[in-house]
Amino acid sequence: MFVHLIVIGWLYVVVMMAVAEATASNGTVLGAIITFLLYGLAPVALVVYLLGAPGRRRAVKERELAAQEAARRAAAEKSGLPDAGGEPPTDTVAPVRKEP
């Protein structure tokens, strides 16, 4: 929330700088656009991207944990059934016993 206030304040200052550049007697609209892009949007985009990194990292971890939990639940559901893996038994020859 605090970052949003900083971003809005900085963009306000940069817009005022661009307006001053455009309306100055020796200023140009192109200079105002370049001022807005280089002093405003580029630094703000960089700061917002860098400050959003922990949130993105946390979201990735949450997705990975949810996927692991779903796989664990699916494996638990399958393991309760006999021969749920769909693979043949490993011992294909019946064990030999002595007759009593």
N, C-alpha and C positions, 0 to 999 in steps of 0.2 A: 504494500500500500504506500509506504514511504517512497519507494522508487518511482511510483507513478507521479507523485507530486514533484519530484526532482525533474523528471522527464518533461512534464507539462511546463514547469517554470523555465527550464532551459530552452524548450522550443519557443516559448513566448518571447524570450530575450532574443533569440535568433531571428524570429519573424520581425521583430522591431528593428533589428540590425539590417535585415534585408529591405524593409520598407524605407529606412533611412538611406540606404544605398540607392534604391530606385528613385527616390524623390529628390536626392541631392542634385545641385546644379551641374556637377561634373560626374554624377553617377549614372549607371546604366541598368537596365532590367537584367541583362545577362550577368552583370556583376552581382546583382541581388540574388539571382538564381544560384550562382556559384557560391555565394556567401551562405545561403540557406542549406545547400547540399553539403558543403565542406565543414561548416561550423555547426550545423544542426543535425541533419539526418544521419550522416556517417558516424559521428561520435555517439549519438543516442542509440543507434542500431547496435553498435559495438558494445556499449555498456549494458544494454538490455539483454543481448545475447550472452555476455559473460556472466551476468547476474542470474540468468535463467538456467545456467548449467547444473547447479545442484538439484533443481526441480526436475530437469530432464533425466538426470542420473537416477534420482529416486523413482521416477516413473518406470524407467527401464528395469530396475531391480524389482519393483512390484509386479511388473508383467512377467518377469522370469520366475518369481516365486509362485505366481498364480498358475503358470504353465507347469511348473514342477508339481504343484499340489494336484492339478488336474490329472497329470500323468500318474501320480501316486494313487489317486482315487480310482482311475481306470485299471491300474494293475491290481489293486485290492479287489475290485469287482470281478476281474477275470480269475484271480487265483482261488476264489471260493468255489469255483466249478471244477469238477474232475476233468482233467485233460483239456483245460481251457486254452492252452497254448496252440493247439492244432498240430502239434508235432508228434510223430510216432514215438512209442516208448523206446528207450535206449536198449533194453534187453529184449531182443527179438526171439531168442531161443529160451524155451521153458527150462527152468532149473531141474536137474535130475535128482530124484530122491530115491533112497533105498526103500524097498518094500518092507513093511513090518512083518 
